[in-house]
Amino acid sequence: MPLAPSELRTLVEGYLDELALTAELSTLAEPMRHGLGGKRVRPVLCLATGEALGARPESLLPAAAAVELVHSFSLVHDDLPALDNDRERRGSPSVWAQYGEAAAILAGDALLAEAFRLALSYPGGAVARELVDATLAMIGGQWLDIRGDGASDELHRLKTGALFSAAVGCALAAVELPLAEQAPWRAFGSELGVLFQIVDDILDGDGFVLDLGADGARRLADETASRVRAQLGELDVDTEVLLDIVDELAVRTA
């Protein structure tokens, strides 16, 4: 029987708690782990995708953790004074505010390197390539955001959608799904990233809310959630857990 999202989340938390950092990073472990908070949406999505395709969730844990480490790296660096200058993250001091800018820069670098170390534990390099592409897209999105010359849909595709697509794509790579069968899965991951961003903007009162108003953004979220559910319905596998994830994201309040 497939594991529920909460059970997959528990697996991820346990794996991250036990993740052995390299000896050179031992004294940097505290700021690195400080930057690892979050809801684990992306690694849970990775595990659920792999499980739907017949893989044991445990076999996907390195890939799922790699996705989360890339996500964490991006937030640690985004919070820096040179970028978003955020002193808080999830109700706690951001890494740079707690440990200093130099520690935050190095902790973010180390999280990214650890992510690729995990991704490269799979043969063939396909999982690592997924993460490389997503990381470059995220960096490109941040650069557009800083310059202020990117269309909002392009920013969302790069800054948010890329890593959601990678969460699905890393699972596809880890289970070695043939390329010819990947397109509907990738479309699902990309659309789910859009849904996450819309709901995020509803909660924060910016982005889509500023463009469409609160009611318009909510309608767009509902329409996007319906499309995502329809995409899952076209897949010839058990997508019950993935549907649960979609439902959670569509109505989340934090």
N, C-alpha and C positions, 0 to 999 in steps of 0.2 A: 504494500500500500504506500502511495507517495507520501512524503513527509509534508506537513503543513508549513506555511511560511514561518510561523513562530519556531518550529522545530529546526528548520534550515538556518534561521537566525541564531539559534543556540549553537549549532555546529560551527558557524562562522566565528562567533564570539570565542568559543573554546579554542579554535585553531589560532586566532589572532593572539589570544592570551598566551599560548604556548609557543608562539613563533620565536624561533631562536635567531637573534640578530648576530651578525658576524662580530668577531672579537674586537675589531677596530671600532665598532659602533657602540660598545658597551656603555661608555660614559655619555653617549648621546641618546641612550634608550629612553630616558625620562621625557625629554621634549618630543621625541618621535611618538611615544605612546600617548602623550597628551594630545597630539594631533589626530589620533585615531578614533575619536568619538564619532557618533552618528547612528543612523537607523539601520545601516547595512542593507539598504534597498538594492543596490547594484550587485553585491555578491550573492544575495538571496536569489535575485533574478538569474544569475549565472548558474547557480545550483539547480534551480527549478527547471531551467531550460535543458540542462544536461540530463536531469532525471526524467523529463518528459521524453527524451530521446533514448532512454534505456540505460543510462549510466548510473552508477552508484554515486550519490552526492559526495561521499568521502573522496572519490577520485577527482572531483572537480574543485576541491578545497584550495589547492595552490593557485589555480586560475582565478577563483572567486576572490581570494585574499589579494592577489595581484591587482585586480580591478579596484578593490577598496583602497589599497595603498596608493595607487595612482590618483584616485579621488581625493584622498587625504593630503597627498603632496600638493595638489592644486589649491586646496583651501588654505593650507599653511602659507603658501607663497602669495595667494590672492589677498590675504589679510595684512600683508606687510605694508608699512607706511608708503612705500613707493608705488603701491598699487591701490588697494581699496582702503588702506589705513583703518582697519577694523580692530578695535581693542578687545572685542568680545566675540566668541564663537560658541553657540549653543548655551548661552547663559554663563559661560566661564571665560576667563582671560584667554585670548588667542595665544598661540605659541610665542609669537614675538613679544607680546605684552608680558607674558609670564617669565620668559627665559632670555629675552633680548633678540635683537634682529639677526645677529650673526648666528646664534643657535637655531633660529627659525629657518634661515636660509639653508644651513647645513642639514637640519632635520628633514626639510622638504626634499633636498637632494638625495638623502639617504633613503627616504621612503620610496622615492622613484627607483633608485638602484635596487632596493630589495624587491620591488614589484617585478622588475625584469629578471632578477635571479630566480624568483618563483616561476615566472612564465617560461623561462628557459629549461625548467625541469621536465617539460613535455618534449617529446621527440619531434624533430622536423622544423621547429621554429615558428609554426603557424600561430600559436597563442601569443608569442612575443610580438609578432608582426601586427596582430590585432591591437595590442596595447601601444605599440609605437605609433600606428596611424591615429589612434584615439588621442594620444598625448599631444601629437603635433597639431591635431585639429583643435584641441582645447587651448593650446598656446596661441594658435592663430586667432581663435575667438576672443581671447583676452586682449590680444594686440589690437584687434578691431575695436573692442570696447574702449580701450585706453585712447585710441585715436578718435573715437566718436564718428567713424565714417562707415560703419557697417549697418546694413538693414537688420531690423530686429529678428526676422525669421532666420537670417543667416547666423546671427550671434547665438540664437537658441540652438540651432543645429550643431554649431561647433562647440559651444561651451557646455551644453547640457546633453544634447542628443548623442554626441559622439561617444560618450562613455556608456550610455545606456545601450547603444548599438554594440559597443565592445563587450559589454557584459554578456549579451547574447552570442556575439561572434566568438568570444573566447570559449564558450561552451561548445559551439559548433566545431571549432578547431580541435578542442581537446578530445571530443568523441569521434573526430575525423569524418564528419558528415560530408558526403560528396558535394562539391561546389554547385553542381546542377540542382541540388535540393535546398540550397541555402536561402534563395531569394525571399520566400515568404517569411522566413524567420527574421531576416535582416529588416524587412519592412515593418514587422511587428516591433522590433527593438527600437527602430527610429521613431515610430509613432508613439510608443510608450514614453520616450524621452520628451516628446512634445507635450504629452498629457502631464507629465511631472512638472514641466516648466510652467504650464498654464496654471495649475493648482498652486504652485509655489508663488506665482505672481498674485493670485487671489488672496493668499494668506498674507503676503507682504504689502499688498495694495499698490503694486507698481507693474511695469511691463505691459502685459496684455490688459490689465485693468485700466491703465492710463490710456491705452489705445481704444478699448472697446467699452469701458465702463464695467462696473461689477457684474451687472446682469448679463452683459454680452460675453464677458470672460467666462462666466459660469455656464452659459449655453455652449460656448466653444469647448469647454472641458467635457461637458456631457456628450457632445457630438463626437469628440475625439475618442472618448472612452468607448462609445458605441462602435466606432471604426476598429479600435484595437480588439474588442471582443469579437467582432466579425472576422478579423484576420485570424484570430486563434481558432475560430470555428472552422476555418478552411484547412487546418492542419490535421493530418490523419494520425494523431497521437492523443494521449490523455492530457488535456490542458487544464484540468480542474485547478491545480495549484497556481498556474500562471493566471488564470481568471481571478483567483482570490487576490493575487498581487495587484492586478489591474483594479479590482474593486477597492482595495485598501488605498491605493494611490489616488483614485478618483474622488474619494470622500475624506481624505485625511485633513486633520485640523491643526497639525503642527509639523 
